């Protein structure tokens, strides 16, 4: 192949596609698990190889040039088809196996506890759980189904469609009984912010569920809490809350086991409606296997169950 017709490196195309889709070098670097400078270098190499700029830098983020817009549509289609074909070849066609992708928190606190009911009904089906934090990093064909929190107005992950499992879900202020006995129950939002240890997730995937948003939803005045315990893992913070180290915001559906058994209690008598819904993600193009269809029907029937506690 002549130099004029040589294909650009695949990693440059992936960096360009992510930056174009997300309109941000920063967000593309998070998705690809690369540094911002690495993503920028790959895009610059691609632009140099093509001999034309693909982006214009604006105050609102990256904007595709006319050439970049045309190229983006082609690259996105080719990468999607390549990913689907590769996954199809790798996977063994097996109607008796099921791969479910989920985040670490959902898998450990909710999904793993639900599977026994499905396994009792369908003992012939083998289940594999695939743990990936961000659903946007799921490759087509990598899983049969996914279970993640999804905002109703959010764009579905590439190649997937989202369906809410439950019609309603609440967010509550939770802690362990040990913590509450030691620190005392706050009698107001102001007291909570002033005297208690608040769990803070340093993770942009969860930035729609923050203490500030919770406070503003209640119509309360927000101020920085006096004490915090922060981490980039919601699962780690939930374990810290169970160990009596502070107060967290938590979904009542996700944590129904801990609430029903008293491992977690509500520190404040206030719930808000969750913006995000625990949702089932389904590949948009591939044909549904028997195992995936049975699991989907079983799981969605659970949406009629009464949520734990108050509602």
TAKATA-V752103 format. One record per residue. RES is the residue in one letter. SS is DSSP state (h for helix, s for strand, l for the rest). OMEGA is omega in whole degrees, -180 to 180 (none if undefined). Layout:
res | ss | omega
RES | SS | OMEGA
RES | SS | OMEGA
This chain:
res | ss | omega
X | l | -179
X | l | -179
X | h | -178
X | h | -178
X | h | -180
X | l | 180
X | l | 176
X | l | 178
X | l | -177
X | h | -178
X | h | 176
X | h | 179
X | h | 179
X | h | 179
X | h | 179
X | h | -178
X | h | -179
X | h | -180
X | h | 179
X | h | -178
X | h | -176
X | h | -179
X | l | -176
X | l | 173
X | h | -178
X | h | -179
X | h | 177
X | h | 180
X | h | 176
X | h | -176
X | h | -176
X | h | -178
X | l | 177
X | l | 173
X | l | 178
X | h | -179
X | h | 178
X | h | 178
X | h | 180
X | h | 180
X | h | -180
X | h | 178
X | h | 178
X | h | 178
X | h | 179
X | h | 179
X | h | 178
X | h | -180
X | h | -178
X | h | 180
X | l | 179
X | l | 175
X | l | 180
X | l | -178
X | s | 164
X | s | 180
X | s | -180
X | s | 180
X | l | -178
X | l | -179
X | s | -180
X | s | 176
X | s | -180
X | s | 170
X | l | 179
X | h | 177
X | h | 179
X | h | 179
X | h | 179
X | h | -178
X | h | -179
X | h | -180
X | h | 180
X | h | -178
X | h | -179
X | h | 180
X | h | -178
X | h | 180
X | h | 179
X | h | -179
X | h | 178
X | h | 179
X | h | -180
X | h | -180
X | h | -180
X | h | -180
X | h | -179
X | h | 179
X | h | -178
X | h | -173
X | l | 173
X | l | 178
X | l | -177
X | l | -179
X | l | -177
X | l | 179
X | s | -175
X | s | 175
X | s | -179
X | s | 178
X | s | 178
X | s | 176
X | l | 179
X | h | -177
X | h | -179
X | h | -179
X | h | -174
X | h | -175
X | h | -175
X | h | -171
X | h | -177
X | h | 180
X | h | -180
X | h | -170
X | h | -178
X | h | 179
X | h | 179
X | h | -180
X | h | 178
X | h | -180
X | h | -177
X | l | -177
X | l | -179
X | l | -175
X | l | 176
X | s | -175
X | s | 174
X | s | 176
X | s | 179
X | s | -174
X | s | 176
X | l | -174
X | l | -173
X | l | -180
X | h | 179
X | h | 178
X | h | 176
X | l | 176
X | l | 177
X | l | -179
X | l | -178
X | l | 180
X | l | 175
X | l | -179
X | s | 174
X | s | 176
X | s | -176
X | s | 169
X | s | -174
X | s | 177
X | s | -178
X | l | -178
X | l | -178
X | l | 177
X | l | 179
X | l | 175
X | l | -177
X | l | 177
X | l | -177
X | s | 171
X | s | -175
X | s | 177
X | s | -178
X | s | 179
X | l | 180
X | l | 179
X | l | -177
X | l | 175
X | l | -177
X | s | 172
X | s | -178
X | s | 175
X | s | -168
X | s | 173
X | s | 178
X | l | 175
X | h | 179
X | h | 179
X | h | -178
X | h | 179
X | h | -178
X | h | -173
X | h | -178
X | l | -179
X | l | 176
X | l | -179
X | l | 180
X | l | 175
X | h | 179
X | h | 179
X | h | 178
X | h | -179
X | h | -174
X | h | -167
X | h | -174
X | l | 179
X | s | -179
X | s | 177
X | s | -176
X | s | 179
X | s | 176
X | l | -172
X | l | -175
X | h | 177
X | h | -178
X | h | -172
X | l | 175
X | l | 176
X | l | -178
X | l | 178
X | h | -180
X | h | 178
X | h | 178
X | h | -179
X | h | -179
X | h | 177
X | h | 178
X | l | -177
X | l | -180
X | l | 177
X | l | -179
X | l | 167
X | l | -178
X | l | -180
X | l | -178
X | l | -177
X | s | 178
X | s | 168
X | s | -173
X | s | 177
X | s | 178
X | l | 180
X | l | 177
X | h | 179
X | h | 179
X | h | -180
X | h | 177
X | h | 177
X | h | 177
X | h | 178
X | h | 178
X | h | 179
X | l | 176
X | l | -175
X | l | 179
X | l | -175
X | s | -178
X | s | 167
X | s | -177
X | s | 178
X | s | -177
X | l | 177
X | l | -178
X | l | -173
X | l | -177
X | h | 179
X | h | -178
X | h | 179
X | h | -178
X | h | -178
X | l | 176
X | l | 176
X | l | 174
X | l | 177
X | s | -180
X | s | -179
X | s | 177
X | s | -179
X | s | -177
X | s | 173
X | s | 172
X | s | 177
X | s | 180
X | l | 174
X | l | 180
X | s | 179
X | s | 171
X | s | -168
X | s | 174
X | s | 177
X | s | -179
X | s | 175
X | s | -173
X | l | -171
X | l | -173
X | l | -179
X | l | -178
X | l | 178
X | l | 178
X | h | -178
X | h | -180
X | h | 179
X | h | 179
X | h | 180
X | h | 180
X | h | -180
X | h | 179
X | h | -177
X | h | -177
X | h | 177
X | h | 178
X | h | -180
X | h | 179
X | h | -179
X | l | 177
X | l | 180
X | l | -178
X | l | 174
X | l | -180
X | l | 176
X | l | none
